[in-house]
Amino acid sequence: MATITPDELNLLIEQTYKVENEFNELKASYAHLQDTVEKVVEFLPNAIWILNSEDSTVFLQNSHARDLWQLLKMLEYKEEDYELKFNGRSYLIKSSTYKDKIMLSAIDITEQKRKENLATMGQMAAHLSHEIRNPIGAISLMSSTLKKRVIPENIPIVEEIQRSVHRIDRIIKATLMFSKGVEAHKKSFMWSELKESLETSIEYYGYSKEIEFIFPKEDFEINGDKDLLEMLFSNFIANAIDAIESDDNDEGRVEIHHKYKDNKHIFYIYDSGVAIENEKELFEAFKSTKVKGNGLGLVLSRQIAQAHDGSVSLCDGLQKCFKIIIA
């Protein structure tokens, strides 16, 4: 049996330590690589699953995937991308394979789909509005002529026709403006001018209950687009009237208060009607809880305020109160 000399033993020990160090370095490098991959997967905005192809167990996933663990049960490997609905949201599913792993990805496209649907609805509504506008103009003209010729007993019927035409005209204007976008052409005018237009609009709107309207009594100058601001306030007043009409009381009240602060006009609009049913959908286009509504009034009102470097929001802690800021 050959004996190992001390020098050979030392050399063997050195080689063993060298192999061990290289193994530890390789192990640390692998751990670093694995940690990097996990961080990259976690950083991605979509849900990612990496499965073992043999038994479909999860090899790696990010937190978005863990939150959607029930969705994983519905997924299947397909060569082409496909869409899937889960818990009221839409997801784009992508899948691929690499060696013994299956990779699945779920991208939340709910907002994208909503915008696409809104764009389609807006185009359809704009087309219909153009088609309706001409006959509505003719009806309005003929009703004005008819009012001068009918017997007094029939005047209320003609006035109801005029109110209905006015309501349709408001819907058409709102729809066309929504499809084209809001652009403000500002110039100075007095609040009293806007107030007079609003009072005329109220007469045309029509309502059955005794409603008290309280507007700011002081007169002040506004730099803005009068037609757009008339639409903004008319929308809120119309909503207030409808809320009061839906209430059990025989009378109601609509109040508009004003203050000027930091070079901005701040309005508070309050009504005594029924409470708001769903605050989250207040400013969602084409969503309305009213029978008379088309779901564009508040959306356009916010856009008009933003076109005036302002905003529209609910008053803090107050029911049925809106805060409107116009710069």
Contacts in CASP RR format, 6 or more apart in sequence:
PFRMAT RR
TARGET T0000
AUTHOR 0000-0000-0000
METHOD contacts of the structure
MODEL  1
MATITPDELNLLIEQTYKVENEFNELKASYAHLQDTVEKVVEFLPNAIWI
LNSEDSTVFLQNSHARDLWQLLKMLEYKEEDYELKFNGRSYLIKSSTYKD
KIMLSAIDITEQKRKENLATMGQMAAHLSHEIRNPIGAISLMSSTLKKRV
IPENIPIVEEIQRSVHRIDRIIKATLMFSKGVEAHKKSFMWSELKESLET
SIEYYGYSKEIEFIFPKEDFEINGDKDLLEMLFSNFIANAIDAIESDDND
EGRVEIHHKYKDNKHIFYIYDSGVAIENEKELFEAFKSTKVKGNGLGLVL
SRQIAQAHDGSVSLCDGLQKCFKIIIA
4 12 0 8 1.000
37 60 0 8 1.000
38 60 0 8 1.000
41 48 0 8 1.000
41 50 0 8 1.000
41 60 0 8 1.000
41 61 0 8 1.000
41 62 0 8 1.000
42 62 0 8 1.000
42 63 0 8 1.000
44 62 0 8 1.000
44 64 0 8 1.000
45 64 0 8 1.000
45 107 0 8 1.000
46 64 0 8 1.000
46 105 0 8 1.000
46 106 0 8 1.000
46 107 0 8 1.000
46 108 0 8 1.000
47 61 0 8 1.000
47 62 0 8 1.000
47 64 0 8 1.000
47 65 0 8 1.000
47 67 0 8 1.000
47 68 0 8 1.000
47 71 0 8 1.000
47 105 0 8 1.000
47 106 0 8 1.000
47 107 0 8 1.000
48 60 0 8 1.000
48 61 0 8 1.000
48 62 0 8 1.000
48 64 0 8 1.000
48 65 0 8 1.000
48 103 0 8 1.000
48 104 0 8 1.000
48 105 0 8 1.000
49 58 0 8 1.000
49 60 0 8 1.000
49 61 0 8 1.000
49 65 0 8 1.000
49 72 0 8 1.000
49 75 0 8 1.000
49 103 0 8 1.000
49 104 0 8 1.000
49 105 0 8 1.000
50 58 0 8 1.000
50 59 0 8 1.000
50 60 0 8 1.000
50 61 0 8 1.000
50 101 0 8 1.000
50 102 0 8 1.000
50 103 0 8 1.000
50 104 0 8 1.000
51 57 0 8 1.000
51 58 0 8 1.000
51 59 0 8 1.000
51 101 0 8 1.000
51 102 0 8 1.000
51 103 0 8 1.000
51 104 0 8 1.000
52 58 0 8 1.000
52 59 0 8 1.000
52 100 0 8 1.000
52 101 0 8 1.000
52 102 0 8 1.000
53 97 0 8 1.000
53 100 0 8 1.000
53 101 0 8 1.000
53 102 0 8 1.000
54 100 0 8 1.000
56 102 0 8 1.000
58 72 0 8 1.000
59 101 0 8 1.000
64 106 0 8 1.000
65 72 0 8 1.000
65 106 0 8 1.000
68 86 0 8 1.000
68 106 0 8 1.000
70 86 0 8 1.000
71 84 0 8 1.000
71 86 0 8 1.000
71 91 0 8 1.000
71 106 0 8 1.000
72 104 0 8 1.000
74 84 0 8 1.000
74 86 0 8 1.000
75 84 0 8 1.000
75 93 0 8 1.000
75 95 0 8 1.000
75 104 0 8 1.000
75 106 0 8 1.000
76 95 0 8 1.000
77 95 0 8 1.000
77 97 0 8 1.000
77 102 0 8 1.000
77 104 0 8 1.000
78 93 0 8 1.000
78 95 0 8 1.000
81 92 0 8 1.000
81 93 0 8 1.000
81 94 0 8 1.000
82 92 0 8 1.000
82 93 0 8 1.000
83 90 0 8 1.000
83 91 0 8 1.000
83 92 0 8 1.000
83 93 0 8 1.000
83 109 0 8 1.000
84 90 0 8 1.000
84 91 0 8 1.000
84 93 0 8 1.000
84 106 0 8 1.000
85 91 0 8 1.000
88 110 0 8 1.000
89 108 0 8 1.000
89 110 0 8 1.000
90 108 0 8 1.000
90 109 0 8 1.000
90 110 0 8 1.000
90 113 0 8 1.000
91 106 0 8 1.000
91 107 0 8 1.000
91 108 0 8 1.000
91 109 0 8 1.000
92 106 0 8 1.000
92 107 0 8 1.000
92 109 0 8 1.000
93 104 0 8 1.000
93 105 0 8 1.000
93 106 0 8 1.000
93 107 0 8 1.000
94 104 0 8 1.000
94 105 0 8 1.000
94 107 0 8 1.000
95 102 0 8 1.000
95 103 0 8 1.000
95 104 0 8 1.000
95 105 0 8 1.000
96 102 0 8 1.000
96 103 0 8 1.000
97 103 0 8 1.000
118 285 0 8 1.000
118 286 0 8 1.000
121 285 0 8 1.000
121 286 0 8 1.000
122 175 0 8 1.000
122 178 0 8 1.000
122 179 0 8 1.000
123 179 0 8 1.000
125 175 0 8 1.000
125 178 0 8 1.000
125 179 0 8 1.000
126 175 0 8 1.000
126 176 0 8 1.000
126 178 0 8 1.000
126 179 0 8 1.000
126 180 0 8 1.000
128 175 0 8 1.000
129 171 0 8 1.000
129 172 0 8 1.000
129 175 0 8 1.000
129 176 0 8 1.000
129 179 0 8 1.000
130 176 0 8 1.000
132 168 0 8 1.000
132 172 0 8 1.000
133 172 0 8 1.000
136 165 0 8 1.000
136 168 0 8 1.000
136 169 0 8 1.000
136 172 0 8 1.000
137 165 0 8 1.000
137 169 0 8 1.000
139 161 0 8 1.000
139 165 0 8 1.000
140 162 0 8 1.000
140 165 0 8 1.000
140 169 0 8 1.000
143 158 0 8 1.000
143 161 0 8 1.000
143 162 0 8 1.000
143 165 0 8 1.000
144 162 0 8 1.000
146 158 0 8 1.000
147 155 0 8 1.000
147 158 0 8 1.000
147 159 0 8 1.000
147 162 0 8 1.000
150 157 0 8 1.000
150 158 0 8 1.000
162 204 0 8 1.000
163 204 0 8 1.000
163 205 0 8 1.000
163 206 0 8 1.000
166 201 0 8 1.000
166 204 0 8 1.000
166 205 0 8 1.000
167 204 0 8 1.000
167 205 0 8 1.000
167 292 0 8 1.000
170 231 0 8 1.000
170 234 0 8 1.000
170 238 0 8 1.000
171 293 0 8 1.000
171 294 0 8 1.000
171 296 0 8 1.000
173 231 0 8 1.000
174 231 0 8 1.000
174 235 0 8 1.000
174 294 0 8 1.000
174 296 0 8 1.000
174 297 0 8 1.000
174 300 0 8 1.000
175 294 0 8 1.000
175 296 0 8 1.000
177 231 0 8 1.000
177 300 0 8 1.000
178 285 0 8 1.000
178 296 0 8 1.000
178 299 0 8 1.000
178 300 0 8 1.000
181 303 0 8 1.000
182 228 0 8 1.000
182 300 0 8 1.000
182 303 0 8 1.000
182 304 0 8 1.000
182 306 0 8 1.000
182 307 0 8 1.000
183 307 0 8 1.000
184 224 0 8 1.000
184 225 0 8 1.000
184 228 0 8 1.000
184 304 0 8 1.000
184 307 0 8 1.000
184 308 0 8 1.000
185 225 0 8 1.000
186 223 0 8 1.000
186 224 0 8 1.000
186 225 0 8 1.000
186 308 0 8 1.000
187 223 0 8 1.000
187 224 0 8 1.000
187 225 0 8 1.000
187 226 0 8 1.000
188 221 0 8 1.000
188 222 0 8 1.000
188 223 0 8 1.000
188 224 0 8 1.000
189 221 0 8 1.000
189 222 0 8 1.000
189 224 0 8 1.000
189 226 0 8 1.000
190 219 0 8 1.000
190 220 0 8 1.000
190 221 0 8 1.000
190 222 0 8 1.000
191 216 0 8 1.000
191 218 0 8 1.000
191 219 0 8 1.000
191 220 0 8 1.000
191 221 0 8 1.000
191 222 0 8 1.000
191 258 0 8 1.000
192 219 0 8 1.000
193 226 0 8 1.000
194 222 0 8 1.000
194 226 0 8 1.000
194 229 0 8 1.000
194 230 0 8 1.000
194 233 0 8 1.000
195 215 0 8 1.000
195 216 0 8 1.000
197 226 0 8 1.000
197 230 0 8 1.000
198 215 0 8 1.000
198 230 0 8 1.000
198 233 0 8 1.000
198 234 0 8 1.000
198 237 0 8 1.000
199 213 0 8 1.000
201 230 0 8 1.000
201 234 0 8 1.000
201 237 0 8 1.000
202 213 0 8 1.000
202 237 0 8 1.000
202 241 0 8 1.000
205 237 0 8 1.000
205 238 0 8 1.000
205 241 0 8 1.000
206 241 0 8 1.000
207 241 0 8 1.000
207 244 0 8 1.000
207 245 0 8 1.000
208 245 0 8 1.000
209 244 0 8 1.000
209 245 0 8 1.000
209 249 0 8 1.000
209 250 0 8 1.000
209 251 0 8 1.000
209 252 0 8 1.000
210 250 0 8 1.000
210 251 0 8 1.000
210 252 0 8 1.000
211 241 0 8 1.000
211 244 0 8 1.000
211 251 0 8 1.000
211 252 0 8 1.000
211 253 0 8 1.000
211 254 0 8 1.000
212 251 0 8 1.000
212 252 0 8 1.000
212 253 0 8 1.000
212 254 0 8 1.000
213 237 0 8 1.000
213 253 0 8 1.000
213 254 0 8 1.000
214 253 0 8 1.000
214 254 0 8 1.000
214 255 0 8 1.000
214 256 0 8 1.000
215 256 0 8 1.000
216 256 0 8 1.000
216 257 0 8 1.000
216 258 0 8 1.000
218 258 0 8 1.000
220 258 0 8 1.000
220 260 0 8 1.000
220 265 0 8 1.000
222 229 0 8 1.000
222 265 0 8 1.000
222 326 0 8 1.000
224 308 0 8 1.000
224 326 0 8 1.000
225 304 0 8 1.000
225 307 0 8 1.000
225 308 0 8 1.000
228 304 0 8 1.000
228 307 0 8 1.000
228 308 0 8 1.000
229 304 0 8 1.000
229 308 0 8 1.000
229 326 0 8 1.000
231 300 0 8 1.000
231 301 0 8 1.000
231 304 0 8 1.000
232 300 0 8 1.000
232 301 0 8 1.000
232 304 0 8 1.000
232 305 0 8 1.000
232 324 0 8 1.000
233 256 0 8 1.000
233 267 0 8 1.000
233 269 0 8 1.000
235 297 0 8 1.000
235 298 0 8 1.000
235 300 0 8 1.000
235 301 0 8 1.000
236 269 0 8 1.000
236 301 0 8 1.000
236 322 0 8 1.000
236 324 0 8 1.000
237 254 0 8 1.000
237 269 0 8 1.000
239 271 0 8 1.000
239 290 0 8 1.000
239 297 0 8 1.000
239 298 0 8 1.000
240 254 0 8 1.000
240 269 0 8 1.000
240 271 0 8 1.000
240 273 0 8 1.000
240 320 0 8 1.000
241 254 0 8 1.000
241 271 0 8 1.000
242 290 0 8 1.000
242 292 0 8 1.000
242 293 0 8 1.000
243 271 0 8 1.000
243 273 0 8 1.000
243 274 0 8 1.000
243 320 0 8 1.000
244 252 0 8 1.000
244 253 0 8 1.000
244 254 0 8 1.000
244 271 0 8 1.000
244 272 0 8 1.000
244 273 0 8 1.000
246 273 0 8 1.000
246 274 0 8 1.000
247 272 0 8 1.000
247 273 0 8 1.000
247 274 0 8 1.000
249 272 0 8 1.000
249 273 0 8 1.000
252 271 0 8 1.000
252 272 0 8 1.000
252 273 0 8 1.000
253 270 0 8 1.000
253 271 0 8 1.000
253 272 0 8 1.000
254 269 0 8 1.000
254 270 0 8 1.000
254 271 0 8 1.000
254 272 0 8 1.000
255 268 0 8 1.000
255 269 0 8 1.000
255 270 0 8 1.000
255 271 0 8 1.000
256 267 0 8 1.000
256 268 0 8 1.000
256 269 0 8 1.000
257 267 0 8 1.000
257 268 0 8 1.000
257 270 0 8 1.000
258 265 0 8 1.000
258 266 0 8 1.000
258 267 0 8 1.000
258 268 0 8 1.000
259 266 0 8 1.000
260 266 0 8 1.000
263 327 0 8 1.000
264 310 0 8 1.000
264 325 0 8 1.000
264 326 0 8 1.000
264 327 0 8 1.000
265 325 0 8 1.000
265 326 0 8 1.000
265 327 0 8 1.000
266 323 0 8 1.000
266 324 0 8 1.000
266 325 0 8 1.000
267 323 0 8 1.000
267 324 0 8 1.000
267 325 0 8 1.000
267 326 0 8 1.000
268 315 0 8 1.000
268 321 0 8 1.000
268 322 0 8 1.000
268 323 0 8 1.000
268 324 0 8 1.000
269 321 0 8 1.000
269 322 0 8 1.000
269 324 0 8 1.000
270 315 0 8 1.000
270 318 0 8 1.000
270 320 0 8 1.000
270 321 0 8 1.000
270 322 0 8 1.000
271 320 0 8 1.000
272 320 0 8 1.000
273 320 0 8 1.000
275 319 0 8 1.000
275 320 0 8 1.000
276 282 0 8 1.000
276 314 0 8 1.000
276 319 0 8 1.000
276 320 0 8 1.000
277 289 0 8 1.000
278 289 0 8 1.000
279 314 0 8 1.000
281 287 0 8 1.000
281 289 0 8 1.000
282 298 0 8 1.000
282 314 0 8 1.000
283 298 0 8 1.000
283 299 0 8 1.000
283 302 0 8 1.000
283 312 0 8 1.000
284 295 0 8 1.000
284 299 0 8 1.000
285 295 0 8 1.000
285 296 0 8 1.000
285 299 0 8 1.000
286 294 0 8 1.000
286 295 0 8 1.000
286 296 0 8 1.000
287 295 0 8 1.000
288 294 0 8 1.000
288 295 0 8 1.000
298 312 0 8 1.000
301 312 0 8 1.000
301 324 0 8 1.000
302 311 0 8 1.000
302 312 0 8 1.000
305 311 0 8 1.000
305 312 0 8 1.000
305 324 0 8 1.000
305 325 0 8 1.000
305 326 0 8 1.000
308 326 0 8 1.000
308 327 0 8 1.000
309 326 0 8 1.000
309 327 0 8 1.000
310 325 0 8 1.000
310 326 0 8 1.000
310 327 0 8 1.000
311 323 0 8 1.000
311 324 0 8 1.000
311 325 0 8 1.000
312 322 0 8 1.000
312 323 0 8 1.000
312 324 0 8 1.000
312 325 0 8 1.000
313 322 0 8 1.000
313 323 0 8 1.000
314 321 0 8 1.000
314 322 0 8 1.000
314 323 0 8 1.000
315 321 0 8 1.000
315 322 0 8 1.000
315 323 0 8 1.000
END
